[in-house]
Amino acid sequence: MAAPKKGRRAPASQGHPGRTLILVLIAMVGLVGGMFYSGTLTPRLGIDLAGGTSFTLAAQNQPGKPNAINETNMKTASDIMERRVNGLGVTESEVQTQGSNHIIVNIPKGTDAKQARQQVGTTAQLGFRPVLTTTAGTKTPEPKPNPSQSGANGKGKGDKASGDKTKVQQSPSSKPTTQGRAVTDSLKKAPPAKPTPSGKPSTPPAQPTPPAGADIPPALQKQFDALDCSTKKSRAAAGEKAANTKPSDPIVACKEDGAQKYVLGPVGVEGTDVSGAKAVFDSQQGQGWIVQMDFTSEGGKKFGDITGKLAAKAPPQNQFGIVLDGAVVSSPSVDKAIMGGGATISGGFTQQTAEDLGNMLSYGALPLSFKIDDETTVTAALGGEQLHAGLIAGAIGLGLVVIYLVAYYRGLALVALASLGVSAVLTYTIMTLLGPAIGFALNLPAVCGAIVAIGITADSFIVYFERIRDEIREGRTLRPAVERGWPRARRTILVSDFVSFLAAAVLFAVTVGKVQGFAFTLGLTTVLDVVVVFFFTKPLMTLLARRKFFSDGHPWSGLDPKRLGAKPPLRRRRGAAPTTKEA
């Protein structure tokens, strides 16, 4: 049996093109089904297309730092705000400085504006301050001569004062203590008020008396007595005043919920000593959502020192207040030093509040304090007009591409148009699903990237078609021409798409804001171009090569050997006279 001559047998790469096309169809159906399942049928739009909210924040100097408002600190604050907002999944947010002391933050529609406002405006100044004294969060009434009236006025105030269930303990992932084990119960909540023989809780004195050894200046004691934490407005005023106090000075502060008020000593450990924080769900000890903090090496030593000193004191001076932006998050008590450089904040957190706190602490404290000067709603009128013009330009470009394909490639234009349709479906569904998944928002530059991708995708088809036509010009029939032209076309397509993807990746890495939308879309469509050409265009051409319309070189197939100026066949039947064909 004679061995087959070279070039006679079609390459084995033909495989099962029908199966490949079915897989592509299943993938498309799955993506479309995912859109309907998630209830998201249109891509998420950026602020230039859908509108949103714009915040204008004014920088304020901190106490003891009169020259803090400078270009470096403004740039640092802008970067931190951008990371915080993007931590909410808002990839199309715009954070930029304006002038010497203002920062503009633009948030696309569909984002929780209240949550974003808290993220960008919170300085995240964390401090651990020793507690000098504490009582209920209402204003302390002045003492009266009648002892019975004095007792009546203070009735029931000790209940809330002892209700702090939030506590800090050593992180299980921390290094072992000097005793050789991690301390998990070093910090405990303050003990509840003891009941009287009548069964009612004991009543705190109307005028709290500082414990022995508490050095509270008279002016600070007066502020403490007058402090009322029962309303949101009063808590905000107290928090702002406490946040603007030097770390080396004592303060009066409210608990976040207003249940307690405190006199706190100077900061023992600053927030800059916290190297990282994250929200974790604790299922082992049943604490629910907690925030794990890791200290720097220096911060771990400071934290160990302050907890060791507080453990030797009597209540309430064995407590310290965890103060975040002037409000007390927790006031746990200490019975031994916490070493190892790690701790957890637990008690009463929801997933959202734990993630918010971890987000702010992880991305760092702002070097400046900010006040929101203005908050406006941004309309999408201008962006809508530009989008309309861009879509018209894209439709004109696509129409010209179709006309060129039909005029030059005839029947092969159907393959190109079908491939463009598959690419469009994949691009649309993926961009729609990326909205709720990673916060991707489609802006005007991203639309431009999608329009540019039409030319890149069409170029890949043209490269393959021309390779097939070159093989036919050499005298081969369609089926071997499809397979022999594919390896050379494949190399060219991969090199071209790699260059486009590399440019998109570099552009995405070195730019911010809207330009990243263009780079992301360009990179996505470039990857999809490779997928479509390899898994749709090539298998479809393999199937069509078996059809008589294309295999016989019909004049409207785009593969007519006469029109292409094909050479005589590479192999002729034995004894047949050679014929000469002119191109």
N, C-alpha and C positions, 0 to 999 in steps of 0.2 A: 504494500500500500504506500503510495507516494506521499511524502510529507507535504503539507500545505505550503504553498508559496507565500513568501513574505508580503504582507499587505493584503492578503486574500481574506483573512478572517477578521471580523470585527473585534475590537478589544473587549476584554471581559468586563470593562467598567460600565457597560450598559446596565448590568445588574437587573434590578426590578424597579424601573422608573415609576410604575403605577403605585407601588407601595410607598415610595417617597412622597409622591403627590398626595396620597391619602393622609400621611402623617402631617403634611403641611396644612391640609384641610382640617384635620382634627385640632391642630394647634390654633388655627383661626377661630374655630367654633368655641374652643375652650376660653380664649381671650374675650370673645364677644359675650359668652355666658358669664364670665367673671364680671364684666361691666354691669350686666343686668342683676347679678347676684348682689353686688355691692351697692346697687342703686345709683351709680355714677355713670351717666351716659355721655357726658361732655367733659373735655379736659378742664382742669382748674386753671383759671385765668389770673395773670399777674395784675398788679395795681394799675398798669397803664391801659389794660383792656377791661378790667372789671371794677376799677375804683378801689377804695379802701379807706384807711384812717391814717392821718399824719399827725405826729407829735412833734412839738418844738420844745426842747429842754434847754434851760438856762443853767450854766455852771455856777456854783457858789463856792467861795473859799471856805476851807475848814478851819476851825480854831487852831491857832498856833502855826498855821501855814498860809500866811497872807499872800504869797506869790505862787500858790499851787496852780492857778489857772494859766497854763502855758501850752505851747503847741504839742509838747510830748505827752502831757497828761490828757489833753483832749483827744489825741490820736489813740492813746491806750484805752480811754473810756469808750470811744467809738468802736474799737475792735471788740471789747468785752460785750458791749450791747449787741453787736451783730451776732456774736456767738450765742448769746443768751436767747435772742429771738429766733435764730435758726435752730436752737435746741427745741423749740416748740414745733418744728417741722415746717417753718416758713422759709423756704429757700429763695423766695423772690423778695425778701424784705430789703429796704434801702436804708442804710445808716450812713450819714455823712455829716461832717462838720460844716458849720456856716458861721463865718466871721471868727472872732477870737474866743467866744464863750457860749456858742449855741450848737446843738446837735439836732439834726432833723431825722426822724425815724418814720418811714412809710411802711405800713402794714397792709397787705392785700386783703380784699374782701373775703370773708369766710373764716378769718382768724378771730379768736376771742380777743377783742380789743382790750378788755379789762385785764385779762391775764398778761397780755403783752405790755400794758402800761405798768403793771407791777414789776415785770421782769426788767424793763429798761430803766425805770426810775429808782429801783432799789439799789442802794450803794453796797449792800451786803457787808457792812462793817460788823464783824463778829468780835465779841470780847467776852472774856470770862472774868467776872467781877465778884469778889467776896460779899456776902450779904451781911450788912450791919444790923438791920432790923427790918421787920415786915409786919404788915397787918392787912385787914380787909381793904378792898380797893375803893371804898367810898370815902368821902371827906370826913376827917376826924372832927367830931363836935367839940367845942370848947368845954372844959370842965365847969360844972356848976356847983354851987355850995351844997345842994341837996344830994346826998350820996345815992338815994334811991333813984333820982332822975338820971344821975350819971350812969348808973347800971342799966337803966331801961334804954337809954340811948344807944348803948353798945350791944344790945341783945342780938344774938345770932350771927355776929360778924366773924366769929372764929370758925364757923363751918366752912365758908368758902376759902378762908385763908389757908386751910390745911388740905385743900382738895387737889393739889398738884400731883397728877399721876405720871407726868413726864419725867423721865430720869435719864441720866447718863451713866453708862457702864463701860468697862473696858471691852474693846472689840475682840471677838473670839479669834480674829486673824492676827492679833497683835503678838509681839514677842512675849515670852513668859516673864513673869515678875521675878523679883529677887527671891521670892519664896518658891519659885519653880513652877508656878501655875498662873493661868490668867484669872484675874479677879472679875467675876461676873455680877457681883452684888455689892460692890464697894459703895455705890451711890444709891441711896434710897430716898423715897419721897418723905417729906416732912410728916411726923406722926399726927394723926387726927386729934381733934380736941377731945379731952377726956370728959365723960358724962358726970354730972353731979349725982349725988344720992337720989335726987328726984327723977333721974332718968333723962334730964335735959342737958344739952351740951353746955359746958361752962362758957361764960361770957367774957370776952377779952376786955380789958380796961378801955374806957373811952379815950384816954390819953396814953398811948403806948409808951412804956418806959424802956429805953434802950438797955440791953443787958450790960452787965458789968464788963468794962473794958472796951465798950463801943464808943469810939471817939467821933461824935457827930457834932459838927459846928451848929451853933444856935440858928443861923440863917438857913442852913440846910434842913434842920428839924422843923422850922417854920414852913418851908416849902413842902416838906413831907406831910405835915398836918393838913395843909390846904389842898393837897393833891386829890383830885377826884377822877377815878378811872372808870366810872360807871357809864360814860358816854363815849361814842366813837370819836367825836370832835376833841374831847378832853384828852383822850389817849393819844390822838395824833399830835396834839400840841406838846404833850409831855414827851413823846417819842422824838419829835424834832428837836426839842431843847436838849434832851439827853444825848442825841446823836451829835450835836454841835458842841458838846463839852469835851475838853481835853481828856485824853486817856488817863492822865495822871491825877485828875480831880474826881472826887466822889460825885454821885448823881442820885436823883430820885427818879424812879421809873415805874411803869405799869406793866403788869402781865398782859399778854396779847388779848386775852378775853376779858380783862378788866377785873378779875376776881381778887387780885392782890396788888399791893403797891409795896415798893422796896426802897430802902436806902442802901446803895451799893458803893463799895470802896473802889479804889483805882483798878484799872485793868491789870490782871495778872498774866493772862495769855491773850495775845491779839489774834485776829482772824488771819493775818498773814502767816501765822505759824501753822495754819491748816494747809496741808499739801494737796488734799483732795477729799471729795465727799460724793456719795452716791446713795440712791434710794434702793433698799433691799427689803424683800418680804421675809420676815423671820417666822418660819413654820416650826422650828425646833422648840423654841421657848415660848411660842404663842404670843409674841409681842406685836404681831401684825407688821405694818410698814414701819421701818426704821431708817434712819440716816446714818450711815457709817462714815466716820471721819478718820483721816490719817494725818498725823502731825509730822512736821519736819523734825529732824534730829534735835534741833534746838528747842522747838516747840514741845516735843515730847518730854524734855527735861523740865521745862517751865511748868507743864501740866502736872508732872509728877511732884514737883516742889510745892505747888499751890494746894494740891489735894492732900499732900502730907501734912501741911500746916493746918488746913481746915479740919482735918480729922482729929486734931488734938483739942479743938474748942468745943464749947457747949452750944446747943441750939439757941437761936437760929444761926449763930456764927460759924457753924460747921457746914453751912450751905454756900453755894456760889450761884450767881445768876448768869445764865447764858443769854447774853444781850445781843440781839440782832437789830441794827438800825434803831437803837433807842428803846426797843421793846424787849421784855424778858420772855424768852421762849420757854425756859424751864429754870427751876431753882432746886436742884437735887442736893441732898445732904451727903456727907462723906464720912466713912468710918475707917478708911485706910487709903494710902497713896495708890494712885493708878499709874503704873509704869508701862513701858512697852511702846508708846507712840501711837496708840489707837484707841478710839472710843466710839460709842454709838449713842445717838439721841433717839429715844423711844417714847411712846405714849401718845395716843390720840391722833396719830397721823392717818390720813387717807393716802391713797396712791398718788393723787395729784399734789397734795401739799408736801409729801415727802420728796417727790420728784422736783417740785419747784425749789425747795430749800437746797436739795443736792445740786440742782442746776446752778443756782446763784453762787453757792460756795465753791463749786468746781471751777467755774469760769472766773473766779477771782472777785475781789472787792474793787469797786470803782475808786480811782484816785481822787475823785471830786464828788461833791454832793450836787444833785440836780433837782431843779424844780420845773414842773411842766407848765410852761408859759401859755401854750396854745394847743388845742386839739381840734382838728377839722376833718371833715369828710371829703375825700377826694373823688371826683366824678371821673368817668371813663369816656367823656365826650370826645376829647382830642384823640385819645388812643383808639376809639371806635372808628373815627374817620380815617386814621392812618391804617388801621387793620383793613378797612373796606378797600382802600386804595391798594394795599399790598396784595389782597386776595384777587383784585382785578388784574394786577400785574402778573401774579402767579398763574391765573387762568389763561392770560394771553400767551405767556411763555409755554405753558403746557399745550395749548392749542397749536402753537408753532412746531413744537416737538412732534406732535401727532401727525401734522401735515407732512413734515419731513420724513417721518418713518413710513407713512403710507405711500408717498411718492417715490421713495428710494428703495424701500424694502418690500413693499407690497404685502404679500401674505405673511411674511415674517413680522410685519407690524402688529399682527394679532398676538403673537407671542410677547412682544415688547409691552403692548398695552395690558395684557393679562398680568404680566410680571409687575408693571407699575401699580395695577390695582391691588395685587397681593401686598406689595410694599406699603401702599397707602393704608390698607386695613390694619396691618401689623403696627404701623407707626401710630395711627390714631388710637387703637385700643391700648397699646402699651403706655402712651402718654396720658391717657385717661386714667388707667389703673395706677400710674405712678403718683398721681395727685394725692389720693388718700394714703398711699403707702409711704412715700418719702417727702411729701409736701411739694412735689414739682409743680410749678405754675408756668403756664404758657404765656410768654410776653411777646412783644413785637419782634425783638431780635430772634427769638426762638422760631417765630413764624418765618422769618427770613431764612433761617437755617434749614427749615423744612422745604422751602422753595428751592434753595440751592441744591438740596439733595436730589431733586428731580433730575437735574442735569448729570449728577454723579451716577445715579442709577441707570439712566438712559445710556450713558457712556459705556457702562459695563456690558449692556446688551449689544451695542454696536461693535465692541471689541470681539465678542464671541461670534456674531454674525459674519464679520469680515474674515475671521479665521476659517469658518466653514466655506465661505465663498472662495477663499484662496485654495482650499483643498479641491474644490470642484474645478477651478481653473487648471489645476494640475492634472485633471482627467479622472478624478475619482468620483464614484457615485455618492449619493447623499449619506447613506448610513455609515460607511467608513469615514466620510468627511466630517460628520458630526462628532465621531469619537476621536479622530486624529487631530481635529482642530481644538478640542477641549483642553489638553494639557498646556498648549502654548497660550491660549486665551486665559486659562486659569492663573498662570503666573503673572500675566500682565494685570489682570483684575486685582489680584491680591496685593501686588506692589502699589498700584494706584490707590486702592482703598487704605492700605497701611499708611501711606503718606498723608491722606486726608484725615485719618483717625489720629495720627500723631500730632498734626497741626491742631485738631480740636482739643486733644488732651492737654497740650501745652497752653493753649488759649484759656482753657478752663482753670488750669492751675495758677496762672499768673494774673488773672483778672478777677473782678468782683462784680456783683450786681447783675445787671441785665445782659452784659456781654457773656457771662457764664451761661445764660439761657441759650444764646446762639451756639456756643461751643458744645453744650450738652446735647442739643438737638442734632447738630451736625455729626457728632460722634455716634449718637444712637442710630441715625439713618444710615451712616456708613456701615455699621455692623449689620444692620438689617439688609443692606444691599448685598453683602456677602452671603447672608442666609438665603435670600431670594434667588440669587443667581445659581448657587450650588444645589439648593433643594427644590427649586421650582422651574427655573428657566432651562437648566440642563436636562432634567428628566422629561420636561415637556417636549423639548426638541428631539429627544431620543424616541418618544412615542410618535411624533409627527413625521419623523423620517421613515416610518413604516407605512405611511399613508401615500396612496398613489398620487394625490395632488402635488405633494412635495417631492416624493422620490422620483417621479418622472420629469420633474423640472417644468411644471406648468408655467406659462409666461407670467401669470399673476401670482406665482408662489414666491417670487423674489430669488429663486434658485435656478433659473433657466440657464443651462450651459451655454446656449448660443449668445444670450445677452451678456454673459460673464466672460465670453471669449475663451471657452474651455479648450485645452489641448486635446489631441486624440487620446482615446482610452489607453491606460497604462498596459493593458493586456488585451490582445485581440485573438479571435479564434484562429486556430491553426489553418494556414492556407489562405486566409482572407487578405485581400489586397489592402494596403494601407491607404487611407483617405486623408486628404489634407483639408483642414478647416481654417478659415481665416477668422481672426478676432474681429 
